Amino acid sequence: MKKLFLTSVLASVIILFSSCGAVGLVGALYTGVTTPEAVTSNEVGSKVGTAKATSILGLIAVGNGGVNKAAKEAGITKISHVDVKTVSVLGIFTTQKYFVYGE
């Protein structure tokens, strides 16, 4: 009985922390990081556009986190680089906000 219980607990922990959809820096309890997404050879511009997408329980995902949307919003035609800020609480609620820089 004890062996079955320990095996069940171990399996639960592995499943809980496996994060099938996780890429990059991810905290099991909380994630709040900004990381680079893409870089071009264009000079860093003065304009910045944003786009955002949200996921709930990994079951529902909404929003337009597209680079094109963010660039159009800010009137950017030459992208210099893209950063993404990820905020996640227990993997239950996750948002990704993309920052597109350029001229």
Residue pairs with C-beta under 8 A, 6 or more apart in sequence:
17 28
19 26
19 91
20 58
21 58
22 91
24 33
24 35
24 86
25 31
25 33
25 35
25 86
26 88
27 88
28 90
28 91
29 89
29 90
30 88
30 89
30 90
31 86
31 87
31 88
31 94
32 86
32 87
33 85
33 86
34 83
34 84
34 85
34 86
34 99
35 83
35 84
35 86
36 81
36 82
36 83
36 84
37 81
37 82
37 83
37 84
37 98
38 67
38 79
38 81
38 82
39 80
39 81
39 82
40 78
40 79
40 80
40 81
42 78
42 79
42 80
42 102
42 103
43 80
43 103
44 80
44 81
44 101
44 102
45 76
45 78
45 80
45 101
45 102
45 103
46 103
47 74
47 75
47 76
47 101
47 102
47 103
48 74
48 99
48 100
48 101
49 69
49 70
49 71
49 72
49 73
49 74
49 75
49 76
49 99
49 100
50 70
50 73
50 74
50 97
50 98
50 99
50 100
51 63
51 64
51 65
51 66
51 67
51 69
51 70
51 73
51 97
51 98
51 100
52 63
52 64
52 65
52 95
52 96
52 97
52 98
53 61
53 62
53 63
53 64
53 65
53 95
53 96
54 61
54 62
54 63
54 93
54 94
54 95
54 96
55 61
55 93
55 94
55 95
56 92
56 93
56 94
57 92
58 91
58 94
65 96
65 97
65 98
66 98
67 79
67 82
67 98
67 100
70 76
70 82
70 98
70 99
70 100
71 77
71 79
71 100
71 102
74 100
74 102
76 100
76 101
76 102
76 103
77 102
77 103
78 102
78 103
79 100
79 101
79 102
80 101
80 102
80 103
81 101
81 102
82 98
82 99
82 100
82 101
83 98
83 99
83 101
84 96
84 97
84 98
84 99
85 96
85 97
85 99
86 94
86 95
86 96
87 94
87 95
88 94
88 95
